[in-house]
Amino acid sequence: MENLYVLKMSDWYDKGSERTPLSICEALGDKRGYTLSRACVAPDVLRVGLEIIRDCVDGVVCLCFQHEII
């Protein structure tokens, strides 16, 4: 996801820490300038998450699930 959207993770995340869906949404929200309100600097992760889902539906992002056969 980081390579697809050309994301730069924020400084407050440790370099060795694992990337979470929330951290990816925050980074993409920072990149696109999506904030919760004009006075707030927090990224709007809900809007970004919906855009990622829309990209999956449109075929921009390949979404797949691992199926384990028992």
N, C-alpha and C positions, 0 to 999 in steps of 0.2 A: 504494500500500500504506500509506503514511503517513497518508493521509486516511481510508482505510477502517478502520484499526485505531486511529485517533486517537493517533499516536505522537509522542513528543517525543524527538528525538535527544539522546544524552548529550553532556555538555560536552566530552569529549575528541575529538569529531569536529569537524573544521573546518567552518565555516559554508558555505564555497564548495566543499567536496569532494563528489565524486560518491557517492551512496548505493549501497551494495553489499548483496547478499542477507544477508551476515553482519551488517552493521550494522543492518539492519531486524530480523533475528532477535534481536540483542542488545537492541535498544530494546524490542521486544515482551516479551522475557523479563524485562527490568527492570520493565516496566509491570505484568506479571502476577505478579511475585515468584517466578519460577522460577529457582532456583539449583542448582548442581551438588551442593552439600551444605550442611548447616546452617552450617558454619564458613567455607565459601567464599562469596565475594560475586560470583563470575563467573556470568553468566546461562547457563542450560541451553539452548543454541541448538538442540540436537538435538530436544528436546521441542517447542520452538516451531516448528521446521521441520516436524515431523510434524503439528502442529495446523494449520499453513497448508495442507499437502497435504490434510488431512481437510476443511478448509473448501472447497478446490477441488472435491473429490469431492462434497460436499454441496450445492454450488452457491452458496455464500456469496461466493466469489471467482471471478470469471470468468477462466478460464485460456485463453489463445489463443497460437498460434504463427504467426509470419510465414513464409509459404511463398513462396519465390522461384521463378518459372517461368523456365526457361532456354530 
